[in-house]
Amino acid sequence: MPASQSVTGWRKSSRSQGAQNCVEVGRTSDAGAAVRDTKDRAAGHFTTTAPQWHAFVAALKTGHFDR
């Protein structure tokens, strides 16, 4: 991620209340997303572009990753 790009609005899913294995998602300044481990925020995060994030969310909604 370029140094000029910032991440804001970190949030955890409302479905993860009480769960120990959670991730947080934030918005990047170019409308993409950043993802980090809630338990180890200092470990850093990875970022996606807006098209990558939208494709990932669409795949989740259609059950692509369901077992």
PyMOL Python script that loads the backbone (N, CA, C, O; Angstrom):
from pymol import cmd

cmd.read_pdbstr("""\
ATOM      1  N   MET A   1       0.861  -1.170   0.000  1.00  0.00           N
ATOM      2  CA  MET A   1       0.000   0.000   0.000  1.00  0.00           C
ATOM      3  C   MET A   1       0.900   1.223   0.000  1.00  0.00           C
ATOM      4  O   MET A   1       1.835   1.287   0.798  1.00  0.00           O
ATOM      5  N   PRO A   2       0.652   2.186  -0.859  1.00  0.00           N
ATOM      6  CA  PRO A   2       1.458   3.397  -0.865  1.00  0.00           C
ATOM      7  C   PRO A   2       1.384   4.123   0.471  1.00  0.00           C
ATOM      8  O   PRO A   2       0.353   4.103   1.143  1.00  0.00           O
ATOM      9  N   ALA A   3       2.485   4.762   0.848  1.00  0.00           N
ATOM     10  CA  ALA A   3       2.539   5.461   2.134  1.00  0.00           C
ATOM     11  C   ALA A   3       1.481   6.550   2.241  1.00  0.00           C
ATOM     12  O   ALA A   3       1.029   6.864   3.342  1.00  0.00           O
ATOM     13  N   SER A   4       1.077   7.133   1.107  1.00  0.00           N
ATOM     14  CA  SER A   4       0.093   8.218   1.138  1.00  0.00           C
ATOM     15  C   SER A   4      -1.333   7.712   1.369  1.00  0.00           C
ATOM     16  O   SER A   4      -2.228   8.492   1.693  1.00  0.00           O
ATOM     17  N   GLN A   5      -1.536   6.416   1.201  1.00  0.00           N
ATOM     18  CA  GLN A   5      -2.869   5.863   1.375  1.00  0.00           C
ATOM     19  C   GLN A   5      -3.107   5.575   2.857  1.00  0.00           C
ATOM     20  O   GLN A   5      -2.248   5.009   3.534  1.00  0.00           O
ATOM     21  N   SER A   6      -4.268   5.966   3.349  1.00  0.00           N
ATOM     22  CA  SER A   6      -4.578   5.731   4.751  1.00  0.00           C
ATOM     23  C   SER A   6      -5.729   4.745   4.885  1.00  0.00           C
ATOM     24  O   SER A   6      -6.518   4.553   3.960  1.00  0.00           O
ATOM     25  N   VAL A   7      -5.806   4.124   6.060  1.00  0.00           N
ATOM     26  CA  VAL A   7      -6.883   3.195   6.366  1.00  0.00           C
ATOM     27  C   VAL A   7      -7.704   3.797   7.500  1.00  0.00           C
ATOM     28  O   VAL A   7      -7.155   4.209   8.522  1.00  0.00           O
ATOM     29  N   THR A   8      -9.007   3.847   7.318  1.00  0.00           N
ATOM     30  CA  THR A   8      -9.895   4.424   8.327  1.00  0.00           C
ATOM     31  C   THR A   8     -11.069   3.495   8.587  1.00  0.00           C
ATOM     32  O   THR A   8     -11.329   2.568   7.820  1.00  0.00           O
ATOM     33  N   GLY A   9     -11.766   3.755   9.671  1.00  0.00           N
ATOM     34  CA  GLY A   9     -13.021   3.070   9.947  1.00  0.00           C
ATOM     35  C   GLY A   9     -12.887   1.591  10.240  1.00  0.00           C
ATOM     36  O   GLY A   9     -13.756   0.810   9.854  1.00  0.00           O
ATOM     37  N   TRP A  10     -11.814   1.182  10.916  1.00  0.00           N
ATOM     38  CA  TRP A  10     -11.666  -0.228  11.253  1.00  0.00           C
ATOM     39  C   TRP A  10     -12.899  -0.703  12.003  1.00  0.00           C
ATOM     40  O   TRP A  10     -13.384  -0.022  12.906  1.00  0.00           O
ATOM     41  N   ARG A  11     -13.411  -1.884  11.626  1.00  0.00           N
ATOM     42  CA  ARG A  11     -14.569  -2.431  12.335  1.00  0.00           C
ATOM     43  C   ARG A  11     -14.535  -3.952  12.285  1.00  0.00           C
ATOM     44  O   ARG A  11     -13.938  -4.559  11.396  1.00  0.00           O
ATOM     45  N   LYS A  12     -15.188  -4.533  13.260  1.00  0.00           N
ATOM     46  CA  LYS A  12     -15.297  -5.985  13.372  1.00  0.00           C
ATOM     47  C   LYS A  12     -16.747  -6.347  13.099  1.00  0.00           C
ATOM     48  O   LYS A  12     -17.652  -5.581  13.431  1.00  0.00           O
ATOM     49  N   SER A  13     -16.971  -7.485  12.510  1.00  0.00           N
ATOM     50  CA  SER A  13     -18.326  -7.922  12.207  1.00  0.00           C
ATOM     51  C   SER A  13     -19.157  -8.040  13.472  1.00  0.00           C
ATOM     52  O   SER A  13     -18.665  -8.485  14.509  1.00  0.00           O
ATOM     53  N   SER A  14     -20.405  -7.645  13.385  1.00  0.00           N
ATOM     54  CA  SER A  14     -21.311  -7.785  14.524  1.00  0.00           C
ATOM     55  C   SER A  14     -21.563  -9.264  14.829  1.00  0.00           C
ATOM     56  O   SER A  14     -21.984  -9.595  15.938  1.00  0.00           O
ATOM     57  N   ARG A  15     -21.317 -10.143  13.882  1.00  0.00           N
ATOM     58  CA  ARG A  15     -21.505 -11.586  14.088  1.00  0.00           C
ATOM     59  C   ARG A  15     -20.353 -12.212  14.865  1.00  0.00           C
ATOM     60  O   ARG A  15     -20.431 -13.382  15.238  1.00  0.00           O
ATOM     61  N   SER A  16     -19.291 -11.462  15.113  1.00  0.00           N
ATOM     62  CA  SER A  16     -18.137 -12.039  15.788  1.00  0.00           C
ATOM     63  C   SER A  16     -18.117 -11.759  17.289  1.00  0.00           C
ATOM     64  O   SER A  16     -17.101 -11.997  17.941  1.00  0.00           O
ATOM     65  N   GLN A  17     -19.196 -11.271  17.837  1.00  0.00           N
ATOM     66  CA  GLN A  17     -19.246 -10.992  19.269  1.00  0.00           C
ATOM     67  C   GLN A  17     -18.952 -12.254  20.054  1.00  0.00           C
ATOM     68  O   GLN A  17     -19.598 -13.284  19.859  1.00  0.00           O
ATOM     69  N   GLY A  18     -17.973 -12.168  20.945  1.00  0.00           N
ATOM     70  CA  GLY A  18     -17.595 -13.290  21.777  1.00  0.00           C
ATOM     71  C   GLY A  18     -16.666 -14.282  21.108  1.00  0.00           C
ATOM     72  O   GLY A  18     -16.131 -15.166  21.777  1.00  0.00           O
ATOM     73  N   ALA A  19     -16.462 -14.161  19.823  1.00  0.00           N
ATOM     74  CA  ALA A  19     -15.568 -15.082  19.113  1.00  0.00           C
ATOM     75  C   ALA A  19     -14.116 -14.667  19.324  1.00  0.00           C
ATOM     76  O   ALA A  19     -13.812 -13.485  19.483  1.00  0.00           O
ATOM     77  N   GLN A  20     -13.229 -15.651  19.322  1.00  0.00           N
ATOM     78  CA  GLN A  20     -11.804 -15.385  19.536  1.00  0.00           C
ATOM     79  C   GLN A  20     -11.034 -15.195  18.229  1.00  0.00           C
ATOM     80  O   GLN A  20      -9.969 -14.579  18.235  1.00  0.00           O
ATOM     81  N   ASN A  21     -11.538 -15.700  17.134  1.00  0.00           N
ATOM     82  CA  ASN A  21     -10.839 -15.638  15.853  1.00  0.00           C
ATOM     83  C   ASN A  21     -11.538 -14.651  14.944  1.00  0.00           C
ATOM     84  O   ASN A  21     -12.396 -15.034  14.148  1.00  0.00           O
ATOM     85  N   CYS A  22     -11.180 -13.387  15.055  1.00  0.00           N
ATOM     86  CA  CYS A  22     -11.861 -12.341  14.300  1.00  0.00           C
ATOM     87  C   CYS A  22     -10.869 -11.541  13.461  1.00  0.00           C
ATOM     88  O   CYS A  22      -9.674 -11.492  13.751  1.00  0.00           O
ATOM     89  N   VAL A  23     -11.392 -10.931  12.434  1.00  0.00           N
ATOM     90  CA  VAL A  23     -10.625  -9.974  11.662  1.00  0.00           C
ATOM     91  C   VAL A  23     -11.383  -8.654  11.655  1.00  0.00           C
ATOM     92  O   VAL A  23     -12.588  -8.606  11.904  1.00  0.00           O
ATOM     93  N   GLU A  24     -10.656  -7.595  11.368  1.00  0.00           N
ATOM     94  CA  GLU A  24     -11.255  -6.267  11.229  1.00  0.00           C
ATOM     95  C   GLU A  24     -11.047  -5.803   9.797  1.00  0.00           C
ATOM     96  O   GLU A  24     -10.059  -6.153   9.152  1.00  0.00           O
ATOM     97  N   VAL A  25     -11.981  -5.021   9.320  1.00  0.00           N
ATOM     98  CA  VAL A  25     -11.906  -4.479   7.970  1.00  0.00           C
ATOM     99  C   VAL A  25     -11.940  -2.962   8.057  1.00  0.00           C
ATOM    100  O   VAL A  25     -12.721  -2.394   8.820  1.00  0.00           O
ATOM    101  N   GLY A  26     -11.093  -2.313   7.277  1.00  0.00           N
ATOM    102  CA  GLY A  26     -11.081  -0.859   7.198  1.00  0.00           C
ATOM    103  C   GLY A  26     -11.139  -0.416   5.749  1.00  0.00           C
ATOM    104  O   GLY A  26     -10.884  -1.199   4.835  1.00  0.00           O
ATOM    105  N   ARG A  27     -11.472   0.830   5.554  1.00  0.00           N
ATOM    106  CA  ARG A  27     -11.520   1.413   4.202  1.00  0.00           C
ATOM    107  C   ARG A  27     -10.178   2.046   3.871  1.00  0.00           C
ATOM    108  O   ARG A  27      -9.564   2.706   4.708  1.00  0.00           O
ATOM    109  N   THR A  28      -9.732   1.835   2.641  1.00  0.00           N
ATOM    110  CA  THR A  28      -8.527   2.518   2.185  1.00  0.00           C
ATOM    111  C   THR A  28      -8.933   3.786   1.442  1.00  0.00           C
ATOM    112  O   THR A  28     -10.080   3.934   1.020  1.00  0.00           O
ATOM    113  N   SER A  29      -7.993   4.678   1.292  1.00  0.00           N
ATOM    114  CA  SER A  29      -8.315   5.972   0.688  1.00  0.00           C
ATOM    115  C   SER A  29      -8.691   5.872  -0.791  1.00  0.00           C
ATOM    116  O   SER A  29      -9.231   6.825  -1.353  1.00  0.00           O
ATOM    117  N   ASP A  30      -8.411   4.727  -1.429  1.00  0.00           N
ATOM    118  CA  ASP A  30      -8.794   4.559  -2.839  1.00  0.00           C
ATOM    119  C   ASP A  30     -10.037   3.676  -2.990  1.00  0.00           C
ATOM    120  O   ASP A  30     -10.270   3.113  -4.059  1.00  0.00           O
ATOM    121  N   ALA A  31     -10.838   3.551  -1.918  1.00  0.00           N
ATOM    122  CA  ALA A  31     -12.107   2.802  -1.897  1.00  0.00           C
ATOM    123  C   ALA A  31     -11.923   1.294  -1.845  1.00  0.00           C
ATOM    124  O   ALA A  31     -12.884   0.548  -2.032  1.00  0.00           O
ATOM    125  N   GLY A  32     -10.709   0.838  -1.597  1.00  0.00           N
ATOM    126  CA  GLY A  32     -10.481  -0.585  -1.393  1.00  0.00           C
ATOM    127  C   GLY A  32     -10.716  -0.940   0.067  1.00  0.00           C
ATOM    128  O   GLY A  32     -11.428  -0.233   0.779  1.00  0.00           O
ATOM    129  N   ALA A  33     -10.122  -2.024   0.503  1.00  0.00           N
ATOM    130  CA  ALA A  33     -10.287  -2.466   1.886  1.00  0.00           C
ATOM    131  C   ALA A  33      -8.954  -2.937   2.442  1.00  0.00           C
ATOM    132  O   ALA A  33      -8.048  -3.324   1.703  1.00  0.00           O
ATOM    133  N   ALA A  34      -8.859  -2.894   3.758  1.00  0.00           N
ATOM    134  CA  ALA A  34      -7.710  -3.425   4.483  1.00  0.00           C
ATOM    135  C   ALA A  34      -8.248  -4.420   5.505  1.00  0.00           C
ATOM    136  O   ALA A  34      -9.330  -4.226   6.059  1.00  0.00           O
ATOM    137  N   VAL A  35      -7.491  -5.482   5.751  1.00  0.00           N
ATOM    138  CA  VAL A  35      -7.921  -6.529   6.677  1.00  0.00           C
ATOM    139  C   VAL A  35      -6.775  -6.802   7.644  1.00  0.00           C
ATOM    140  O   VAL A  35      -5.614  -6.893   7.244  1.00  0.00           O
ATOM    141  N   ARG A  36      -7.129  -6.934   8.947  1.00  0.00           N
ATOM    142  CA  ARG A  36      -6.123  -7.248   9.961  1.00  0.00           C
ATOM    143  C   ARG A  36      -6.714  -8.189  11.007  1.00  0.00           C
ATOM    144  O   ARG A  36      -7.931  -8.320  11.137  1.00  0.00           O
ATOM    145  N   ASP A  37      -5.816  -8.840  11.750  1.00  0.00           N
ATOM    146  CA  ASP A  37      -6.194  -9.750  12.819  1.00  0.00           C
ATOM    147  C   ASP A  37      -6.525  -8.926  14.063  1.00  0.00           C
ATOM    148  O   ASP A  37      -5.704  -8.127  14.512  1.00  0.00           O
ATOM    149  N   THR A  38      -7.710  -9.115  14.615  1.00  0.00           N
ATOM    150  CA  THR A  38      -8.134  -8.363  15.793  1.00  0.00           C
ATOM    151  C   THR A  38      -7.215  -8.613  16.982  1.00  0.00           C
ATOM    152  O   THR A  38      -6.939  -7.694  17.753  1.00  0.00           O
ATOM    153  N   LYS A  39      -6.740  -9.845  17.140  1.00  0.00           N
ATOM    154  CA  LYS A  39      -5.903 -10.187  18.290  1.00  0.00           C
ATOM    155  C   LYS A  39      -4.481  -9.667  18.162  1.00  0.00           C
ATOM    156  O   LYS A  39      -3.784  -9.553  19.170  1.00  0.00           O
ATOM    157  N   ASP A  40      -4.025  -9.345  16.945  1.00  0.00           N
ATOM    158  CA  ASP A  40      -2.640  -8.918  16.736  1.00  0.00           C
ATOM    159  C   ASP A  40      -2.587  -7.769  15.743  1.00  0.00           C
ATOM    160  O   ASP A  40      -2.021  -7.898  14.657  1.00  0.00           O
ATOM    161  N   ARG A  41      -3.169  -6.668  16.115  1.00  0.00           N
ATOM    162  CA  ARG A  41      -3.226  -5.501  15.218  1.00  0.00           C
ATOM    163  C   ARG A  41      -1.846  -4.990  14.834  1.00  0.00           C
ATOM    164  O   ARG A  41      -1.661  -4.454  13.741  1.00  0.00           O
ATOM    165  N   ALA A  42      -0.877  -5.153  15.728  1.00  0.00           N
ATOM    166  CA  ALA A  42       0.482  -4.672  15.457  1.00  0.00           C
ATOM    167  C   ALA A  42       1.173  -5.477  14.358  1.00  0.00           C
ATOM    168  O   ALA A  42       2.197  -5.041  13.832  1.00  0.00           O
ATOM    169  N   ALA A  43       0.633  -6.637  14.006  1.00  0.00           N
ATOM    170  CA  ALA A  43       1.239  -7.474  12.963  1.00  0.00           C
ATOM    171  C   ALA A  43       1.054  -6.880  11.570  1.00  0.00           C
ATOM    172  O   ALA A  43       1.674  -7.339  10.611  1.00  0.00           O
ATOM    173  N   GLY A  44       0.209  -5.869  11.458  1.00  0.00           N
ATOM    174  CA  GLY A  44      -0.010  -5.237  10.169  1.00  0.00           C
ATOM    175  C   GLY A  44      -1.321  -5.655   9.531  1.00  0.00           C
ATOM    176  O   GLY A  44      -2.186  -6.242  10.181  1.00  0.00           O
ATOM    177  N   HIS A  45      -1.454  -5.351   8.269  1.00  0.00           N
ATOM    178  CA  HIS A  45      -2.677  -5.642   7.539  1.00  0.00           C
ATOM    179  C   HIS A  45      -2.355  -5.831   6.065  1.00  0.00           C
ATOM    180  O   HIS A  45      -1.276  -5.467   5.598  1.00  0.00           O
ATOM    181  N   PHE A  46      -3.308  -6.405   5.341  1.00  0.00           N
ATOM    182  CA  PHE A  46      -3.156  -6.459   3.888  1.00  0.00           C
ATOM    183  C   PHE A  46      -4.273  -5.630   3.272  1.00  0.00           C
ATOM    184  O   PHE A  46      -5.312  -5.406   3.893  1.00  0.00           O
ATOM    185  N   THR A  47      -4.048  -5.184   2.053  1.00  0.00           N
ATOM    186  CA  THR A  47      -5.033  -4.339   1.381  1.00  0.00           C
ATOM    187  C   THR A  47      -5.473  -4.977   0.068  1.00  0.00           C
ATOM    188  O   THR A  47      -4.774  -5.806  -0.515  1.00  0.00           O
ATOM    189  N   THR A  48      -6.648  -4.562  -0.369  1.00  0.00           N
ATOM    190  CA  THR A  48      -7.184  -4.986  -1.656  1.00  0.00           C
ATOM    191  C   THR A  48      -7.652  -3.741  -2.406  1.00  0.00           C
ATOM    192  O   THR A  48      -7.905  -2.693  -1.812  1.00  0.00           O
ATOM    193  N   THR A  49      -7.758  -3.882  -3.695  1.00  0.00           N
ATOM    194  CA  THR A  49      -8.357  -2.814  -4.492  1.00  0.00           C
ATOM    195  C   THR A  49      -9.871  -2.911  -4.342  1.00  0.00           C
ATOM    196  O   THR A  49     -10.385  -3.917  -3.855  1.00  0.00           O
ATOM    197  N   ALA A  50     -10.571  -1.888  -4.752  1.00  0.00           N
ATOM    198  CA  ALA A  50     -12.031  -1.917  -4.682  1.00  0.00           C
ATOM    199  C   ALA A  50     -12.609  -3.084  -5.502  1.00  0.00           C
ATOM    200  O   ALA A  50     -13.474  -3.794  -4.991  1.00  0.00           O
ATOM    201  N   PRO A  51     -12.167  -3.313  -6.755  1.00  0.00           N
ATOM    202  CA  PRO A  51     -12.718  -4.450  -7.504  1.00  0.00           C
ATOM    203  C   PRO A  51     -12.435  -5.801  -6.835  1.00  0.00           C
ATOM    204  O   PRO A  51     -13.297  -6.680  -6.839  1.00  0.00           O
ATOM    205  N   GLN A  52     -11.243  -5.974  -6.265  1.00  0.00           N
ATOM    206  CA  GLN A  52     -10.923  -7.218  -5.569  1.00  0.00           C
ATOM    207  C   GLN A  52     -11.846  -7.419  -4.371  1.00  0.00           C
ATOM    208  O   GLN A  52     -12.366  -8.516  -4.164  1.00  0.00           O
ATOM    209  N   TRP A  53     -12.051  -6.368  -3.585  1.00  0.00           N
ATOM    210  CA  TRP A  53     -12.886  -6.481  -2.398  1.00  0.00           C
ATOM    211  C   TRP A  53     -14.335  -6.790  -2.780  1.00  0.00           C
ATOM    212  O   TRP A  53     -14.971  -7.637  -2.152  1.00  0.00           O
ATOM    213  N   HIS A  54     -14.855  -6.120  -3.791  1.00  0.00           N
ATOM    214  CA  HIS A  54     -16.236  -6.361  -4.222  1.00  0.00           C
ATOM    215  C   HIS A  54     -16.410  -7.797  -4.737  1.00  0.00           C
ATOM    216  O   HIS A  54     -17.440  -8.422  -4.487  1.00  0.00           O
ATOM    217  N   ALA A  55     -15.416  -8.315  -5.446  1.00  0.00           N
ATOM    218  CA  ALA A  55     -15.484  -9.691  -5.934  1.00  0.00           C
ATOM    219  C   ALA A  55     -15.453 -10.675  -4.758  1.00  0.00           C
ATOM    220  O   ALA A  55     -16.175 -11.672  -4.769  1.00  0.00           O
ATOM    221  N   PHE A  56     -14.629 -10.404  -3.755  1.00  0.00           N
ATOM    222  CA  PHE A  56     -14.552 -11.264  -2.581  1.00  0.00           C
ATOM    223  C   PHE A  56     -15.876 -11.279  -1.827  1.00  0.00           C
ATOM    224  O   PHE A  56     -16.372 -12.347  -1.468  1.00  0.00           O
ATOM    225  N   VAL A  57     -16.449 -10.113  -1.585  1.00  0.00           N
ATOM    226  CA  VAL A  57     -17.724 -10.027  -0.869  1.00  0.00           C
ATOM    227  C   VAL A  57     -18.839 -10.719  -1.667  1.00  0.00           C
ATOM    228  O   VAL A  57     -19.679 -11.406  -1.087  1.00  0.00           O
ATOM    229  N   ALA A  58     -18.847 -10.541  -2.976  1.00  0.00           N
ATOM    230  CA  ALA A  58     -19.858 -11.207  -3.806  1.00  0.00           C
ATOM    231  C   ALA A  58     -19.716 -12.726  -3.706  1.00  0.00           C
ATOM    232  O   ALA A  58     -20.719 -13.438  -3.641  1.00  0.00           O
ATOM    233  N   ALA A  59     -18.477 -13.226  -3.693  1.00  0.00           N
ATOM    234  CA  ALA A  59     -18.253 -14.666  -3.568  1.00  0.00           C
ATOM    235  C   ALA A  59     -18.740 -15.172  -2.212  1.00  0.00           C
ATOM    236  O   ALA A  59     -19.317 -16.256  -2.127  1.00  0.00           O
ATOM    237  N   LEU A  60     -18.513 -14.401  -1.159  1.00  0.00           N
ATOM    238  CA  LEU A  60     -19.019 -14.782   0.163  1.00  0.00           C
ATOM    239  C   LEU A  60     -20.537 -14.874   0.160  1.00  0.00           C
ATOM    240  O   LEU A  60     -21.111 -15.832   0.680  1.00  0.00           O
ATOM    241  N   LYS A  61     -21.176 -13.883  -0.423  1.00  0.00           N
ATOM    242  CA  LYS A  61     -22.645 -13.828  -0.418  1.00  0.00           C
ATOM    243  C   LYS A  61     -23.278 -14.954  -1.221  1.00  0.00           C
ATOM    244  O   LYS A  61     -24.402 -15.363  -0.929  1.00  0.00           O
ATOM    245  N   THR A  62     -22.577 -15.459  -2.225  1.00  0.00           N
ATOM    246  CA  THR A  62     -23.139 -16.533  -3.041  1.00  0.00           C
ATOM    247  C   THR A  62     -22.738 -17.919  -2.529  1.00  0.00           C
ATOM    248  O   THR A  62     -23.072 -18.931  -3.146  1.00  0.00           O
ATOM    249  N   GLY A  63     -22.023 -17.962  -1.404  1.00  0.00           N
ATOM    250  CA  GLY A  63     -21.650 -19.244  -0.811  1.00  0.00           C
ATOM    251  C   GLY A  63     -20.450 -19.919  -1.441  1.00  0.00           C
ATOM    252  O   GLY A  63     -20.240 -21.115  -1.237  1.00  0.00           O
ATOM    253  N   HIS A  64     -19.668 -19.190  -2.191  1.00  0.00           N
ATOM    254  CA  HIS A  64     -18.523 -19.752  -2.887  1.00  0.00           C
ATOM    255  C   HIS A  64     -17.558 -20.469  -1.942  1.00  0.00           C
ATOM    256  O   HIS A  64     -16.946 -21.463  -2.332  1.00  0.00           O
ATOM    257  N   PHE A  65     -17.415 -19.988  -0.725  1.00  0.00           N
ATOM    258  CA  PHE A  65     -16.454 -20.560   0.217  1.00  0.00           C
ATOM    259  C   PHE A  65     -17.097 -21.509   1.234  1.00  0.00           C
ATOM    260  O   PHE A  65     -16.412 -22.003   2.129  1.00  0.00           O
ATOM    261  N   ASP A  66     -18.383 -21.766   1.109  1.00  0.00           N
ATOM    262  CA  ASP A  66     -19.065 -22.678   2.033  1.00  0.00           C
ATOM    263  C   ASP A  66     -18.565 -24.103   1.799  1.00  0.00           C
ATOM    264  O   ASP A  66     -18.221 -24.493   0.683  1.00  0.00           O
ATOM    265  N   ARG A  67     -18.539 -24.844   2.864  1.00  0.00           N
ATOM    266  CA  ARG A  67     -18.100 -26.260   2.744  1.00  0.00           C
ATOM    267  C   ARG A  67     -19.270 -27.156   2.561  1.00  0.00           C
ATOM    268  O   ARG A  67     -19.105 -28.370   2.443  1.00  0.00           O
TER     269      ARG A  67
END
""", "prot")
cmd.dss("prot")
cmd.show_as("cartoon", "prot")
cmd.util.cbc("prot")
cmd.orient("prot")
